[in-house]
Amino acid sequence: MEDDEIFLFYSYLLLSALYVRLKRSKRCRRYAVRPINRLRKEKGLFDNLIQSMLQQDHEYFFKYTSMTLMQFHNLLQLVQARLQKNKTKNPLPPAHRLIITLHYLAEGCSMQELAYGHMVGLTTISCIIKETTQVIWDVLQPMVLKQPTVEEWKAKERAFYRRWNLPNTLGAVDGKHVRIQSPKFSGTIVIMAASDAFYKFTLVDIGGAGSNHDATIFKSSAFGHQLINNQLPLPPPKCLSSTSKTVLPHFFVADAAFPLHTNIMRPYPGKHLSTEIKIFNYPQRWRIFQRPIIAKIDTCETIVMAAMVLHNYLQKSEEDIPKEQRRYCPTGFVDIELPDGTWIPGSWRSNRPLQNVGRIGSNNTTQVSQRNRDTLCEYVNSQEGSVSWQEEYISRGLVPDTFAMNI
């Protein structure tokens, strides 16, 4: 080896070693704690405004967190042990971490805004939101979003029939794009979910890349794969009613974007025959969905996951409260169907909606699925399966775009 080659070789090794050392060295920080943030106890939001809300103004507290004081304290008891940090490092207490995360979800404000108000570093805020949303999911998911058993599916079918007059229905399925903006990716991730008759999520799949073609999103999701391949523990086929001898499989209702399948009932082609149930009405109370989520992809996913289980948690906590006293789901928030068929739009419609997924299934359906849809159509238009006001609604062109399967 020539002297020049030896020199270049060792120079390359030296430069590589210096590069690795510089890359591993910690960023030089001007402050251990920014001087203004040392005034957190005297001027920060948590020790001042939040404490005033907790003691004097519960209405403001609800607006700040989207939950009542009792709901907050119950949630804090569930997650407190997982949020407690090493006290020798003077960390923010669990209540403070939970408040920051809930306000971020409820208002959709920026992390930098939270850093200013709570007088902590931006990196700290980012870590708090990532860790706390993961804890919320880990703790609440087994409680409020576990996969239903066969008997639980049967109970949901009975509830759906009582509320919506549609037999054999296990719930509604829908998909939405959530806009995100991360350092390595800007676009959308997809939520694929099913809900019961009372808008609580029963199955959720989060994280499909919105850049994928919509036709592949449902099939590649865990929920879609299990449903299409008959791997969900669904009840066996049954008669449409106690007096009907017609037997059909149990199914989810979906809009025209979904494929017609043995366990998926989508509408006939035509703009006036929508079957969509807006199962994402309530989660839009979390305003984080009304603008792009600025975070790393994995953090974006945990943020969405936390919002889903918080929705079910708050819905469940208000089940035994009279409708007129509910806060998370107040009277008039969702669409109301009166006994005469009058449809009153809910206040949720004033929120900016999440983007629908496009067509996620082909038009190639089996003859069995088509016959099942024809059979259901005949039933809901028969004397036994129809409702008194449906003909008038059709003639007046007032079929609501939220639910029209029983027409």
Secondary structure, DSSP 8 states (H G I E B T S, - for coil): --HHHHHHHHHHHHHHHHHHHHHHS----S-SS-GGGGGHHHH-SIIIIIHHHHHH-HHHHHHHHSS-HHHHHHHHHHHHHHH---GGG----HHHHHHHHHHHHHH---HHHHHHHHT--HHHHHHHHHHHHHHHHHHHHHHHS----HHHHHHHHHHHHHHH--TTEEEEEEEEEEEEE-SS-EEEEEEEEEE-TTS-EEEEEEEEETTS-HHHHHHHSHHHHHHHTT-S-----EESSSS---EE--EEE--TTS--BTTEE---SSTT------TTTGGGGSGGGGS-EES-HHHHHHHHHHHHHHHHHHHHHTTTS-GGG-SSS-TTSS-EE-TT--EE--GGGGS---EE----S-S---HHHHHHHHHHHHHHTSTTT--TTHHHHHHHT---TT--TT-
